Amino acid sequence: MKKIAKIVVDREVCIGAAPCVTVAPGVFQLDEENKAVVVNAEGSDQDTILLAAQSCPVQAISLFDEEGNRIFPE
């Protein structure tokens, strides 16, 4: 897998289920609107960040490489 350079949470899609927070609490938190936000993009290893994105039931988390190409979802 290419190195994750950018993490984007689509707040319109996020339902606040929070599996991303459970999987990678150093990266994701819920804000006052109960939506996921990135608090530290370097807060966990690459595999854990990918797992957190994959755990989202509505695929609200997108991961991009250093060239801006989407890594997840494909």
N, C-alpha and C positions, 0 to 999 in steps of 0.2 A: 504494500500500500504506500502511496505517496504521502509525504509529510503534510499533516493538517496545518494550514496556515491561517484559516479563518473559519469561525463558527458563527452561523446565523440562525437565530430563532425567529420564525415567522409568528409574530404575536397575534395575527388575525386567525391563525390556524390552531395555536396552542390552546389546550383545554385545561391546563393546570393539573394533569394527572400525576405529574412529577416523578416518573420513573428515572428521568435523566438526573434529578437531584439525588435519588437513591443510589444510582450507579456511580455518579461522579459529583459528589457534593462539593468538591474543591473547585469545580468548573461552573456548575449550574446552581441557581437558587430560585425560589419563587419570590416575585416582588409583591407590592401592596395590592396589585390587581390579580394576584394568584396566577401569574403568567411566568414562564421560565425566562430567565435572563442569564447571560454569560457574565460571571463575576471574575473569572480568571481563566483565560484561554490556555494558560500554561499549568493549570491546577491539577493535572493528572497526565498519565501517559497516553499515547496515541490510541492504543487498543481500547483503553477504558472510555475515552471520548467517543470512539466509534461505537462501542457497545451502548453507551448512553444515548447516542443519536438513534441507533437501531431500536432501542427500547421504547421510543416515543410511539404511542398508539395512533397518532395522526400525522406522523412524519413532518413535524413542525421544525425539525432541526436539520439544517444543511451544512455540510462540511466541504471546504474548498482547499485546493492545494496552492502552492506559491504562485502558480501561473494564473490562478483564478478559475481553474477547472473544477467542476463539481465532482467530489469524491463520493459523497452520499447525500441523498439517494441517487442512484444511477439513472 
